[in-house]
């Protein structure tokens, strides 16, 4: 009997990306730039008329878009713009006062952006990017031609099918040891070499594949640069998969519009990326406390209040109660109205919760069931996306588990105002924030109010959705926090974001860590995940290990299809709550790291390459991270309680045992269930506070010195900046404090060689 592989179910999605036509053997349509001539030079930008191998005439524009940033555009029309701009601008190029274009006969054109330079050879065409000293950072691939003369990589040019242009493309040469990361919340290995991410937001069905809820067409290289593509289209990056020495980029848009961004470090790239897009939005401080969810379970006012009282009675630190789908009536999950039976007095409930120190977050999404009276109202007013026949596009947005829905069309200003009107009364009642679920379901063949196709709207739709919710929240509550599942380029203006519907397994927790690290390297510092996993009930040990990971993540929420309330895991409640208490003790440190992230764009949850970009292992070690600058976290990803941890160069102190370990090597770490592998940079001063049930602005803090050498720490809070500077003087550590907070004491961790005492001045 011939071999037959096992049957594997195909994955079906509610909104698949449109596929580009595939050229048949011998078919034409592929063009590459062969030469160009200068048309105009204007300050720090040049315009070139280019000729392709298909005898087309295209326009190339190369110019400075900021210090260390160079923009490249290829199109048929110099005025062409990415089609997503009809809905929202993704990138805003800047200027650089010392930028210049050097044009001399017989020499390459040089575009100088300070730390980054572009060298353009006109005939034959070639584009190379260097640092200020002239060392190559990245250059266009010169084309891989096989023995038959056929191009095996996509050149700088465009492709047509049936005489119609369908995509532009670019290819960059990749060094053999070059690593690449970014591309949004990608759950695969941190180094994307050998992968082929497509920028298309999926309902990802978990966190264990290349499908992503949040795509960002930005990648960072270990050679000290980044590449950003300005397009909402389903751009594809072939990261050394088809050809190991080439990164190929395919953009099915009206223009190829990309930016090369100088480093040399990932933090430098992200800082410049923010200048092109926006700075991250800093969540309100209470959002850094524990969020405890109702879970995907039928809920009621009585249960919510009982949950709140139990949290306080058991001394569990918590600031936010999240009410998921069942704050609304079953079958009416899109109407944004309280279930009057289960929540007879939401005003009274919200007031009582506020008195206990709780904020409330409500689940919602932009889809409305076709069975809902609200659907009829919105359909008659023209507030939904349409199909090709001009009727409401009724789509299966829930994989068949919920009635088909209309999708609110946020390109329609009237629909936007109508939707805000549904949210505003809830905020005025006392709701603090919304969880903005879904938004990955715009079908590619839909038609929007502004004329955009669903394919062009699909990725940027989530930005419009979260803009609406953040805007009305800011209007009523004075902050712009949303808890978003989907995002896209520039989405760091929406804090916070979480990792979607993960499975309850150690493998899923591991891929979730990878997703958070990649998303941080894509410019989004305020990220979270469903602690405990989402689907099903975790084992007791996994619940604790994932809660520990959550407690040492930028933001923390306990949520799943079943309860994640600590007392529902009685055998391990103490260990889980201890992790939450550790988070609250470290709150001065965590919030200071958050303020720095909002200011600089560098993530709170930092892949090791952020701080050690010249260490090749730092681009590969993707199951651990630095939380802020001084804490190294390695969540336990195996039930046996033992794992391998890479310590970067320098000295590191085991948080629990105070053992000093030499870095630049892997160590094997075993920890009991009540301890997460956690290390402190030797010599660090870690600000801490007394245990609280809720996040506040303490007037007094303490410091813990790990190693007791010279060092400085900045503590950021709503009352200002406090600076503590430590100086070692023999057996004494002298700490000078300036700023609003009173440092009540300095604890000397029992580290070998530490000073005997500390004096505060």
N, C-alpha and C positions, 0 to 999 in steps of 0.2 A: 504494500500500500504506500503511495507517495506521501511524503511528509506534508502535513498541514499545520500551520501555526495555530495556536489557540485563538479563539474568537475573543476580541476585545471590543467593548461597546465604543462607538464613536461619541465624541463630545459634541453636543449641540448647544449653541449659544443663542441668546435672545437677539443679538445684533452682531452678526459676523462682519468682519472687514471685507470690503470688495476686493477681489483679486485682480491683479494686473494681467493683461493678456500675455501669453507665453509665445515668443517667436518660434516658428517652426524652423527646422533645419534648412539653411539656405535663404531664409527670409531676410530681407533688409530691415531697415528701421533703426539700427543702432548707429549713433553718431558720436564722434569724439572731436574735441577741439584740436585742430592741427596748427593753427597760427592765428595771430591777431595783430591789429594795428591800432595805434593810439588815436582816439577821437577827441578826447578832452582831458585836461588835468585841472582840477579845481581844488586848490589848497592841499588837502591830504587825501584826495580821492581821484582815481582815474577811471575813465570810461573807455572801453576798448570794443572795436568791432572785430568779431571772431569768425573764422571760417571753420567748418566742420568737415569730417570725412564724408559726410552725406551731402556736401556742397550747400549746406544751410548757412545763413548768416545770423549769428546770435550776438547778444550784447553781454559783455562782462563788465562788472563794476567792482572795484576793489578800493576800500577806503578805511580810514581809522574811525572806530566807533567808541573810543575811550582809551585811556591809558592802558596799554597792554592788550588791546582788543582790536582785531581787524575783521572787517565784514567783507564777504564775497557774495556776489549775486550773479546768477546766470539766467538769462531769459531771452525771449524773442523781442520783448518790449521793455525798454528801460523803466517804464512806469509800473510794471507788473508788481503785484504784491501777493503774499500768501492769501489764499481764499478764506482762511479763518478770520482775517481782519474784518470781514463783514460783520462778525459778531463781537470780537474782542481783540484788541491789540496785545500780542504776546511779548514783544521785545521793543524796547525804546532805546535806540543807539544814542550814545553820548558823544562827547567831544574831548579832545586832548590838546591843550594849548600849544604844545611843542611838536605836534604831529606835522609831518611833511611828506610830500611825494617828490622823489628825486628822479628826474627824467633826463637822460643824456643819450645822444645818438650812439648806437652800437653797443650800449650797455643795458643790462637788465634794469627794469623799472623797480625802484625801491620805495615801499610804503613803510614809513617809520612811525611806530606807535610807542616808542620808548623801550620798554622791556620786550617788545615783540616787533619783528620786521617781516615784511613780505617781499620776496624777490620774484619778479615776473619776467620770464624769458618769452619773447613774442614769437620767435620762429626758430626751431619748433617750440610750440607752446609748453610751458612748464611753470609751476607755482611752488615756491618753497618758503617755509616759515622758519625764522631763526630767532635766537635771543639777541640781546643788544650787542654781544660780542661776535655774532655771526655764526654761532654753532647751530646746526640744524636741530629743530624741535620736531617738525613733521613736514613732509612734502608729498605732493601728488605722486601716486603710483605712475610709473612710466609705461604701464601696460604689459600684461602677460600674454604673449602670443605663442601659440603652440606650433608644432611642426607643419600644420596645415595653413598657418597664417591667420588662424581665427583668434580673436581676443577672448581670453579666458576670464578677464575681470572687466567690470563696468568702468569706462573712462569718464573723465570730466566732460559731460555732454548731456544728450537727452535721447530718449527712445520714442519711436512712433509705432503705431499699429493701425493698419488700414488707412495710412496717410494722416492720422491724427496724433499729435504729441500726447503721450500718456504719462511720462515721468522724466525728471531730470536726475542725474546721478553724479557722484563724486567718489573717488577712491584715494585713500592715503596709504602710503607705505608704512608697514609696522615692523619695528625691530624684533628680532627673535625673542628677546627677553622682556618685551614691553607688556605691561598689564593695563587693563582698562576696567573702569567701573562707573557706575551711575545708572542712567536710563530709567530712573524712577524706582518704584518699590518692586524690584525684581527679586523673586524668592530663590533664584538659582545662585550658584557660586558667585562670590563677590567679584572675582576676576572674570569678566565676561568674554575673555578670549575663547574662541571656539563656539560661541553662541550666536544666535540670530534674532535679537529682540525686534518686535514689530510694535510701533507706537500706536496701539489701539487699546482703549480701555475696555477690559472684559469684566463681566461678573465671573470672577476667576475660579469659582468652585473650590475654594481652599487656598492654601499658600504653599503649594508644593510643585509648581510648574513655572514655565516662563510666562504664562498668562499673568497679567497684572491689572489691578484696579486703578493704579496710578502710574502713568507713563510720563516721562520727561525726556525729550530728545536732547539730552546733554550727557556727554561722557567725559571722564577725566583720565588722563594717561599718567603712568608712572614716569614718563619722560618729562613731565613738568608743564603740561598744557591741557586745555580742554577744548571740546568742539560742541557748539550749540547750533541746532537747526531750528530756524524760525518757520514752523508750519504746524497746522493742526491736522494735516493729512496723516494717513497711516504710513508714516515713514519707516523704512526698514533699514536696520544696521546689520550688515553681515560682518561680524567681528572676527575676522581671520578664520571663518568656518570654511567657506568654499575654497579660499586660497589663504594659506596660513600666514602669509606675509603682507596681507592687504585688508584694510577696513573699507568696506564698500557701503555707500549710502544711497538709497533710492527714495526719491521724494516725488510722489504723484500729485504735483501741484503745478500752478502756473509759473512758478519761479523756484529756483534753487537759491535759498537765502540762508547762509550760515555764517557763524562767527568762530574764529579761532581766538582762544583766551589764554593769555600767558599765566604761568604760575609764578615761581617755580613749585610752590606747594599746593596741595588740594585746597587749603584754606584761602590761599591767594586767588585761585580760580573761582571759588565760591563767592568771595568778596566782590570780584569783578562781575560775576554772573548776577549778583543782586543789583548791582548798579544798572544792568541792562533790563532787569525785570522789576524786582521790588525787594525790600528788606522783609524778613519774616515778621509776622505779627506775633507779638508776645502775649500769651494767654494771661488772663487775670491770675493773681497768685493762688487763689483758692482752687484753681483748676489743677494745680500740682499735687493736691491731696488725693486721697483714695476715692475712686468712683465705684460704687457697688450697684449692680444692675438687678432689675427684676428678673432678668433672663427672658428667654422666649417662652414665657409661661403666662397663663391667665392670671391677671392681677386685679387688685381692688384697693380702694381707699383704706379699708381696714388693714389689709396686708401691708400696704406701704407704711402706715403709721406703726404697725407692730414691728416691721423691719427696722424702722428708725429707732424705736425704743430699745429693741434688742441690741442694736449696734452700740448705743450709748451705755446700756446696762453692762455690757460685756467689755467695755473699754477699748473698742476697736476704733482706731483713728480713721475718720471718714469725713469728707466734705461734700460729696455729691451723690445723690440718689438718681440713678437713671431708670426711667420707666420706658420699657421697650413697647412693642406693637400694641399690647393689650391695655394701654391707657385709653384706646379707642375701642369701640364695639367690634366684635368679631365680624369680619366681612365688610367693615367700614374703615379700613386701616389707612385710607388716604384722604379722609374728610377733615382731619385736624380738629375733631370735636371730641370732648370727653365722653366716655361711656356713662350715660346718666344713671344707669343701674348700678354699676360697680363703683362709680365715683360721684355720689350724689351731691357732694359739697367740695369741689376742688379748691374754691377760695379758702375755705376753712382749713383744708388739709395743707395747702401751701403755706398758710400763715403759721400753722402749728409746726411744720417742718422748719420754717425759717427760725422760729423760736428755739429749736433744738440745734441750730447751727448748720442746717443742710441747705444746699442749693439743689435744684431739680432740673434735670435734663429730660427732654421728651424726644422720642424717636419720630421720624417723619421721612417722606420721600416725595419725588416729583411726579409720581404716577397716580392716576385716579381710576378706580375700577369702573368699567362700563355699566355696572349694575347700580352705581351710586347716583342719587339725585344730584350730587355736586357735578358729576360727569355731564349730565344734561345741561346744567347751567353753563358750564365752561364750554361745552361743544357749541351751544347756540351763540355764544359770544365770540367764538373763533379763537379760543385760548389754547388749543392743542396743535401739535404737529399734524400735518396732513399727509395723505398718501398721494400717489401720482394722479389720481382722479379728482383731487381736491376735497376729499372727504377726510373726516377724522381718522388718523392712523391708530387703529386699535391693535395693540401689540401684546404678545405674551412676554411680559416683563418679569415673570416669576417662575419660569420653567414649568408651567402647568400647575403649580401649587396654589395659585390664586387667580381669580378671573382676569381676563385680558383688560388692559388699561389704555387710557389716553395719556399722552406725555405732555406736560405743560410746556408751552413754547415760550421760552424766556427771551426770544428775539422780538417778541411782541410786547411793547411797553405797557399796553393795557392788561395783558395777562400777568406781567410782573407786578403791577400795582394790585391786581386782584389777589394774587398769591400772598403778597405782603399783608393784605387785609385779613387773610385767614390766620396769619401768625401773630399779628400785633395784639389782639385781645389776650392770647395766651401769655405773652410776655408781660402785658400789663397786669395780669392776674398774679404774677410772681414767678413764672417759669424763667429760669436763668439762661438756658441755652437749648439748642436743638442738635440732635444727632441726625446729620443729613446722609441718609442711607441711599444706596443704589446710584442712579444717574449714569450708568454705563450702557443703557439700553436703547439709545437712539438708533433706529434702523438706517442702514446706508441709503435706502431708497425713499426715505421720508423727505418732506419739503417743509421748510420753515417759513414763518411770516415774512422774514426779510429776503426770501428767495434762495437761501442756502440749501444745498442738498444735505441729506442726513449724513453722508460720508464726510462732508466738510465740517459739519456741526458736531459730530459724534464726540470727539475728544474735548473740545472746548465747552461743550454743554455743561459739564460739571463746574467749570469756572463761573458760568452765568448763574447756575443754581446756587452755588455757595456764596456768590456775591450778593444775591438777593437775600438769603437768610442772614448772612453776616451784617448786611446793611440795616435790616430792620431790627436786628438784635442790638446793634450799636445805637440806633435811634432811640430805643426804649430803655436799654440797660446800660449803655455807656461803654460796652466792650463788644468785640466782634468775634468772639469765640464760636466756632462750630466744631462738631465732632464728625469729620467727613470720612467717607469710605473711598470715594473716587477723587482724582485730582489730575492736573496736567501742568504744563509749563507755566511758571509763575504762581503756582498754587500755594507757595509758602505764605502768601497773604491770608490764607485760611488756616488758622490753628484752632483745633488740632486735627490730626489725621490718624486713623487706626488701620490695622492690617487686615481687616476683613474676616471672612468666615473660615477660620483655621480648624483643622481636625484636632482631636485630643490625643496627641501622641508626642513622644519625644522627637520623632523625626519632624513633625510639623512645627514644634517649638524651634528646632534648629533652623528650618527654612524661614521661619518668622524672624529670627535674629538676622539672617542674611538680608531679608527684605528691608528691615529697619536700617541696616548699615548702608545698603545701596541707596535708599531714599534720602538718608542724611547726606550722602555724597552727591545727591541731585538737588541740594539746596533746601531741604525741608527738615528743620531741626526738631520740631515739636510733634512727636510721633508716639503712637501707643499700639496696643494689641489686646486681644481678648485673653486676659490672664486666666489660665486653666484650659485654654482652647475653647472653641465655640461649639463644635458638633459633638453631642453626647456628654457623658459624665467622665471626667478624668479619674484615674486611680488616685489614691491618697497621696502617694509620693509625687506623682506628676503635678497634682494640684499645688503642693508646696513648692516644688522646684519652679513651676511657672509663675507662681505668686512672687517668689524671690526675684525672678527675672523682671516681672512687672514693677516690683518695688524699686528696682534699680534701672528703670527705663525713664525716658523723659517725662512721660505721663502714664498713669496707672488706672486701668479699669478691670474689674472682675465681672465677666459677662459670658454667657453661653446659652445653649438651648435648654440646659437644665440649670438648677441653681448653682451659684458660686458663693453663696453666703458662707463665711468661715465656719459657723456652728453646724452647718450641714455636713461638715467633714470632722466629726467629733474626735477621731483618733489623732488628727494632725492639726486641729484648730490652733493650738498654742504655737506651733512652728510657723503657720501661715501668718498669724497676727504678729508674731515677732518680726517678720519681714516688713510688715506695714509700719511697725513702730520704728524700725531702723530707718525707713524712708523719712519719717517725720523728724527723727533726731538729726538727720542729715539735711533737713530742709534749707538752712542758710547756705549750705554748699550747693545744693541742687538749684535753688532759685538764682544764685549768683551765676551759675553756669548757664541758666536760661537767659538771663539778661545779656550775657556776653554773646550767646548764640544769636539773639535777635539783633544785636548791634553789628556783628561781623558776618553772619551767615554760616559760620562753621557749626557743625551739628553738636548737640549735647551728647548724643550717643555716637561716639567717634570711632570709625574704623581706625585701626592702628596706623594706617598710612597717612592719616591727617597729621599726626604728630611725628611720625617716623617715615617720611616719604621716600627716603633713600634706602630703606630696609626692604629688600625684595619679599621677605616673609610677611611684612606688614600688609601687602596687597593680597595675600592669600589667606591669612588667619581670619576666618570670617564667622567663627562661633564665639567671639569674644570682642570686647570693645573697651574704650576708655569712656567713662561717664564724667564729663568735664575733663579737666586736664590731669587730675591727680588720682582718680580711682580707676582701677582696671577690673572689669567685671567679666567673669567667665561662667555664665549660667550652666548648671549641671544638665547635660544633655543625654545622660544615660542613667537608667534606673539603678545601676550598680553603685553609683555615688563616686565614681572615679573617672577622671578625664585628663587629657593632655592640654596644657595651657602654654602658649608662647608668651614669654616675658621679653619685651623689647629691651634695648640696651639700657644700662643704668642699674640701680639697686631698687628692689621692690620689697615691701614689707607685707607679709601675710596679715590681713586685718584681724584674724582670730587668734593666731598663735604668736604673732609679732616676730616670726622668723624673718631674717633678712636674706633675700635671694638675689643672686647675680643674674642679670638679664642677658639678652641676645641668645636665648636658648629656650627649648621646650622643657617643661617640668611636668611630672605626673602628680596630680592633685587628687586626694581623697577627702571628702567632707561628709560628715553626718548630715542627716536630713534637716537639721535646724541651722545649717550654715551653707551659704553660697560661696563658691570660690571668689574671693575679693582681695585685691592687693592695692596697696597705697604707695605712691611714688615716695621713695626715701627722701626725707627732709621736708615733706609737705606739711602745711598747717591746714587742718580741716576744721572749718567752723561748724559747730553743732549747737543744738538748743535742748532745753528740757522737754520732756514728753508732753504732747498736746493731743487733744481729740480732734482739733480742727487746725487748719493753717491760719496763722496770724502774722502780725508784724512785731516780733518780740523786741522789747527794749534791751534785753540782756541776752548775750550768747556766751558760749565758751569756745575754746580752741583745743584741738588735740594735735600735739606735735609728734610726728612719726620720724624720729631720727634726730630731731633737735639741732638743725644747723641754721645758717643764715637763710632767710626767706621772707617773702611778702605775700599776703593774701588780701584780695579785695572782696568785701562782703557787700553785695548789692541788695537793696530792699526798698520798699516804698518810702522809708524815712531817709533815704540817701545812701551814700557810699561810705563804708567804714573800712579803713586800711589798718592792718596789723602787720608790723614789720618786726621780724625776729633776728636777733644777733647773738651768736654763741660767744660766751666769754668763759672759757674753762668749763667748769662744772655747772655754769649758770646760763640759762636762756633768758635773755632780756627781750621783752616784747613791748614795743611802743605802739599805742593805739590812737588813731585820730578818726573822728567821725561821730555820728549820732549814737551808735550802740555802745553799751557798756560791756566790756569783756570781763566776766566774773571770775574767770580762772583759765589756766592753761594746764591741761592734763598731758603729762609726759608719758607717751606709750612706752612700755618696757622693752625697748629695742636696744640691742647691743650697741654700746658706745653712746647712748643718749645722755644728755645732761641730767644732773641729779635734781635740779629744781628750776622753776621759772619765776621771773619777776615781771610784773606788768607796770608799765609807766605811762 
